[in-house]
Amino acid sequence: MISITKARQLALAFEEAEELPHFEKASFRVRKKIFATLDEKKNQLVIKLSQVDQSVFHDWNSEIIFPVPGGWGRQGWTIIDLKKVPVSVFKDALSLSYCQTAPAQLAAKYLK
């Protein structure tokens, strides 16, 4: 389980990450590009993944990590249930989202 506070802390730990409002949610951005949104009411974080990464996480556990319904999901936007996700899996998924969104020189610092 990841608390709202911990999710926010981990998202803001990336270099140049900032939190800004996005409609009724908080968004986490790097150089003005969103890599995650936080829905506190639903205890969910939505991240941007490649289709391959989205498929891998979804196959791992489709009740915890799954595509956003419709076109956004087909573009890689992926929901994470914060009440159920293990910390290590959350960190891996969030890092992939940041690295996919950030410029290469920033992403390189977090790639394993």
C-alpha positions in Angstrom: 0.0 0.0 0.0 1.1 3.5 -0.8 -0.3 6.5 1.0 -1.2 9.7 -0.8 1.6 11.4 1.0 4.1 8.7 0.0 2.9 8.7 -3.6 3.4 12.5 -3.8 6.8 12.3 -2.1 8.0 9.7 -4.5 6.7 11.5 -7.6 8.4 14.8 -6.5 11.7 13.0 -5.8 12.7 13.0 -9.5 14.9 15.8 -10.8 12.9 18.8 -12.0 9.6 17.2 -11.0 6.9 19.6 -9.9 3.3 19.3 -8.8 0.6 21.4 -10.5 -3.2 21.2 -10.6 -4.8 19.3 -13.4 -8.6 19.7 -13.4 -9.7 18.1 -10.0 -6.4 16.2 -9.6 -2.8 16.9 -8.9 -0.4 16.4 -11.8 3.3 15.6 -11.6 5.4 17.1 -14.5 8.9 17.3 -15.8 9.5 20.3 -18.0 5.8 20.9 -18.3 5.0 17.4 -19.4 2.8 15.2 -17.2 4.2 11.9 -16.1 1.5 11.2 -13.5 -1.8 12.4 -12.0 -3.0 11.7 -8.5 -6.7 11.2 -7.7 -6.8 11.4 -3.9 -10.6 10.6 -3.7 -10.1 7.3 -5.6 -6.6 6.5 -4.1 -5.2 6.1 -7.7 -2.2 7.3 -9.5 -2.4 7.4 -13.3 1.0 7.2 -15.1 2.1 7.1 -18.8 3.8 3.9 -19.9 4.8 2.4 -23.2 2.3 -0.2 -24.5 4.8 -3.0 -23.7 5.4 -1.7 -20.1 1.7 -1.3 -19.6 1.1 -4.9 -20.7 3.8 -6.2 -18.4 2.4 -4.5 -15.3 -1.2 -5.4 -16.3 -0.2 -9.0 -16.7 1.5 -9.0 -13.3 -1.8 -8.1 -11.6 -4.7 -6.7 -13.6 -6.6 -5.7 -10.4 -3.8 -3.4 -9.3 -2.4 -1.9 -12.5 -4.6 -1.5 -15.6 -5.1 0.7 -18.6 -7.4 3.8 -18.4 -10.6 2.9 -20.2 -10.8 4.0 -23.9 -8.4 5.9 -26.0 -6.2 7.2 -23.1 -5.5 3.7 -22.1 -4.5 2.7 -25.6 -2.0 5.6 -25.5 -0.4 4.1 -22.4 -2.1 5.9 -19.6 -2.3 3.4 -16.8 -4.1 3.4 -13.4 -2.4 2.2 -10.2 -4.5 1.3 -7.2 -2.5 2.8 -4.3 -4.4 0.7 -1.7 -3.1 -2.6 -3.2 0.2 -1.9 -5.0 3.5 -3.0 -3.3 6.0 -0.2 -2.8 8.7 -1.8 -5.1 6.3 -2.2 -8.0 5.0 1.3 -7.5 8.5 2.7 -7.6 9.4 0.8 -10.8 6.2 1.9 -12.6 6.5 5.5 -11.6 10.2 5.6 -12.6 9.4 4.2 -16.0 6.7 6.9 -16.5 9.1 9.6 -15.5 11.9 8.3 -17.7 9.5 8.0 -20.7 8.4 11.6 -20.2 11.6 13.4 -19.2 14.3 14.5 -21.5 17.0 11.9 -22.2 19.7 13.6 -20.0 17.3 13.5 -17.0 15.9 10.1 -17.7 19.4 8.6 -17.9 20.0 9.3 -14.2 17.1 6.9 -13.3 17.5 4.1 -15.9 18.6 0.8 -14.4 
